[in-house]
Amino acid sequence: MSEFVICIDNRSNPASLIVGKVYQRLPDPEAEAHHMLRIVDEDSAEAEGYLYPAALFVPVELPEAARRALFAARTPTP
């Protein structure tokens, strides 16, 4: 699965997820075996992300420039 996903449904977590927003997916084979994804959500203070049902997202492949921009936005500046 892609390293990035787009939220397509936030009804169960409107404060944590934004429909149409691209989120980083963190590897978690155990969670994925249970149809869950580990996502870095709006509470980006939690570096290990949170688990959400996989059905709330669709995978997306991003151009390299977009990947760099998303990673830069998540990296705090000193």
C-alpha positions as CSV (number, residue, x, y, z in Angstrom):
1,M,0.0,0.0,0.0
2,S,1.1,3.6,-0.6
3,E,2.9,5.6,2.0
4,F,0.1,8.2,1.7
5,V,-3.7,8.0,1.8
6,I,-6.6,10.4,1.3
7,C,-9.4,10.5,3.8
8,I,-12.7,9.7,2.2
9,D,-14.9,9.5,5.3
10,N,-14.5,11.2,8.7
11,R,-17.9,10.8,10.2
12,S,-16.6,8.7,13.1
13,N,-13.6,11.1,13.8
14,P,-14.5,14.7,12.5
15,A,-12.0,16.3,14.9
16,S,-9.1,14.1,13.9
17,L,-9.6,13.7,10.1
18,I,-10.4,16.0,7.2
19,V,-12.1,14.5,4.1
20,G,-10.0,15.1,1.1
21,K,-6.8,15.6,3.0
22,V,-3.6,13.6,2.3
23,Y,-2.3,11.7,5.4
24,Q,0.9,9.8,5.9
25,R,0.4,6.1,6.6
26,L,2.9,4.4,8.9
27,P,3.8,0.8,8.4
28,D,2.0,-1.5,10.9
29,P,1.5,-5.0,9.5
30,E,-0.4,-6.2,12.6
31,A,-2.9,-3.3,12.3
32,E,-3.3,-3.9,8.5
33,A,-4.1,-7.6,9.2
34,H,-7.1,-6.3,11.1
35,H,-8.1,-3.8,8.3
36,M,-6.7,-0.8,10.2
37,L,-4.2,1.8,9.2
38,R,-1.8,3.7,11.4
39,I,-2.2,7.4,10.4
40,V,-0.4,10.6,11.4
41,D,-3.6,12.7,11.8
42,E,-4.4,16.3,12.9
43,D,-2.8,15.6,16.3
44,S,0.7,15.4,14.7
45,A,2.2,15.6,18.2
46,E,1.7,11.8,18.3
47,A,4.6,10.7,16.1
48,E,3.5,7.0,16.2
49,G,0.1,8.0,14.7
50,Y,-3.3,6.6,15.5
51,L,-5.2,3.5,14.3
52,Y,-8.2,4.1,12.0
53,P,-10.3,1.7,9.9
54,A,-8.7,1.3,6.4
55,A,-12.1,1.9,4.8
56,L,-11.8,5.6,5.8
57,F,-9.0,6.1,3.3
58,V,-7.8,5.4,-0.2
59,P,-4.1,5.0,-1.2
60,V,-2.5,7.7,-3.4
61,E,0.9,7.9,-5.1
62,L,2.3,11.3,-5.0
63,P,5.0,13.0,-7.1
64,E,8.3,13.4,-5.4
65,A,7.9,17.2,-5.0
66,A,4.6,16.6,-3.2
67,R,6.2,13.9,-0.9
68,R,9.0,16.3,0.0
69,A,6.5,19.1,0.8
70,L,4.4,16.9,3.0
71,F,7.4,15.6,5.0
72,A,8.8,19.2,5.3
73,A,5.4,20.4,6.7
74,R,5.5,17.6,9.4
75,T,9.1,18.3,10.4
76,P,9.3,21.0,13.2
77,T,11.8,23.7,12.5
78,P,14.3,24.5,15.3
